[in-house]
């Protein structure tokens, strides 16, 4: 038994002081810290050690039992991490599909966000995401895509809008998801040079959501506190990245 048992620090050979330093830099820098940067900062002998530390910290960015989104919520998909092949739109073949859900505040502004990678844009992928991210009984605003048609049967107040019928651009009709999508792509491009893998994308999305949901915090130390608080209640995980799974480039996180 030890004081770190049952936490992400369990059986770690890295001193807790170094862990706390990593948490501080991860939460206080606007775009976080790369594995290479952390390796240099802490003087670690292995890139994989630094990468594993960041991977464990990202797992702690999702609080167990966190509340789902509620009220008025926009939901839509975006495409990240790949090059388009074919015609634009949902039929285009891109690398990854990310679904975004964001709360709309009254009279204006945005609340919390949830993001998740899905295999496709069918109802079999989209509706489970909404059930995971949004509290039943909430108003869910989507475009007219048929993949969302089953939401009313799942106890949601579904409000579909045909973007083409409104005559307005998509970012005007659904401002929340388009704002988040633009910020996400900019963050991935700036931090990862747009290079992400399917294995790790959801972890990056969790980090993005953690930062976005705390964007109005006046004290950066509160982000440090929240991540540390989550770290001691998150069950330990063992990461043994394979050659295909472990990022090797210096720009990867």
C-alpha positions, 0 to 999 in steps of 0.5 A: 500500500502507498499514498499513490495507490489507486491514482494515476501515480500508482507504481510510477518511478517519477517523483511526485514533484516532477508529476506536479511540475508536469501538471502545472505546465500542462494546465498553465500553457495555453496549448499545453506541453508536448512530450518532447518539451516535457522530456526536456523540462524534467530531464527524462531519459526517455521520450516514451516516459514523457509521452506516457505521463501526458497520456495518463494526465489526459485520462484524468481530464475526464471526471468520473460521473460528470454531468451531461450537457443540458438545456439547448445543445447544438450537435454536429460533425466535423472532419479532422486529421485527413486530406479530402478525397472526392467531393466535399460534404458528408460523402467525402472520405476524410481521416476522422469524424468528430462529433461535437455537442455544445451548450447554448446559453441564453441570451448568448454565449456557449457553455460546456462542450463534449467531443468524440470520434465516431466511425461514421455519420449513421444514426448507429454512431450519432445517437449513442454519442448524443445519449452519452453527452446530453441529458435526456429531456434537453433540446438538441439542435442539429441540421437536417441530416437523417442520422439524427432522426431517431433523437425524438424517440430517445426522449430529446426535444429534437430541433432539426434545421435545414441549413440550405433552406435558411439561406444563411451560412452554416456558421450562422445557423449553428454558430456553437459547433462551428466555433468549436470546430474551428478552435479544435482544428487550429489547436490540432494544427498548432500543437500537432501540426494536424497529425493525429492517430485514431488510437489517441484522438479521443485523448486529445479531444478530452484535453481540448474539452478540459481546456475549453470548459475552463476557458473563463477561469480567472486563476490558472492555478484552479486548472492545476487544482482540478487536474490534480484533484481528478488525478487522485480519483482516476484509476491507474492504467498501464500504457504499453504503446506499440510501434504503431501506437506510440507517436515518434515525431517531435511534434506529437504529444 
